[in-house]
Each structure stands twice: as structure tokens, then as C-alpha cells.
């Protein structure tokens, strides 16, 4: 039985040094999913599908972070006792 290759770690940002808003990330996610469907239709190599999968995962991670930053209420200041 073949041992699967270890995945390369991807950078912590979709675009290093730039924080994207949730709307832009949603559009990017849609583009990446459309690209994946096209890759599958075209019978793309496993490496291309994996690269696309990792991009989708990274985009989803960034979208989650962007939504948390937008909607998480600010922390309450500690009250003096």
C-alpha cells in the first residue's frame, strides 16, 4: 500500500499582507469552486486538484477569520472591584 505524500503547508493568508473583506473572500471562494469543477470536468491531474483544494481550504479559513473579526463583539473592559 502506498503512503500518501505529506501536504505542503500553505501560507497563513490568501494574499500575504492584505486582509480581505468577507464579500471579496466569498467571491474568491466561488471562483475557486468553479475552477475545481472545471478541473474535474477536464480530468485534471491529482496535483492540480490538490493545489485547488488547498486554496479553497485557505480561503474558507480566511473567510471565517474575516467574519469573526466583523461580528465578534468587542471584549468588555474589566471592571474595577
C-alpha positions in Angstrom: 0.0 0.0 0.0 1.4 3.4 -1.0 1.9 6.0 1.7 0.2 9.4 0.8 2.6 12.3 0.3 2.7 14.9 3.1 0.9 18.1 2.2 2.9 21.3 1.9 1.9 23.9 4.5 0.3 26.9 2.9 0.8 30.5 4.0 -1.4 31.9 6.6 -3.1 34.4 4.3 -4.7 34.2 0.9 -2.8 37.3 -0.1 0.1 38.0 2.3 0.0 41.4 3.9 -3.6 42.1 2.8 -6.8 41.4 4.8 -9.8 40.9 2.5 -13.4 41.6 3.5 -15.9 38.7 3.7 -17.6 39.8 0.4 -14.3 39.6 -1.5 -13.4 36.3 0.1 -16.9 34.9 -0.8 -16.3 35.8 -4.4 -12.8 34.3 -4.3 -14.3 31.1 -2.9 -16.9 30.9 -5.7 -14.1 31.4 -8.3 -12.1 28.6 -6.7 -15.0 26.2 -6.6 -15.9 27.0 -10.2 -12.2 26.3 -11.1 -12.4 23.0 -9.2 -15.5 21.9 -11.2 -13.7 22.8 -14.4 -10.6 20.9 -13.3 -12.7 17.8 -12.6 -14.6 18.1 -16.0 -11.2 18.3 -17.8 -9.8 15.3 -15.9 -7.0 17.3 -14.3 -4.1 15.7 -12.5 -4.3 14.9 -8.8 -1.7 17.6 -8.1 -3.8 20.3 -9.7 -6.9 19.2 -7.8 -4.9 19.1 -4.5 -3.5 22.6 -5.1 -7.0 23.9 -5.8 -8.4 22.1 -2.7 -5.7 23.7 -0.5 -6.6 27.1 -2.0 -10.3 26.5 -1.2 -9.4 25.5 2.4 -7.3 28.5 2.9 -10.0 30.8 1.5 -12.5 29.2 3.9 -10.2 29.8 6.8 -9.7 33.4 5.9 -13.4 33.9 5.4 -14.1 32.5 8.9 -11.5 34.9 10.3 -12.9 37.9 8.5 -16.5 37.1 9.7 -15.3 36.7 13.2 -13.5 40.0 13.1 -16.6 41.7 11.7 -19.2 40.2 14.0 -17.4 39.4 17.3 -18.5 41.9 19.9 -15.6 43.8 21.5 -14.3 42.4 24.7 -15.7 44.1 27.8 -13.3 46.1 29.8 -12.5 44.5 33.2 -14.5 46.2 35.9 -12.7 47.6 38.9 -13.7 45.6 42.0 
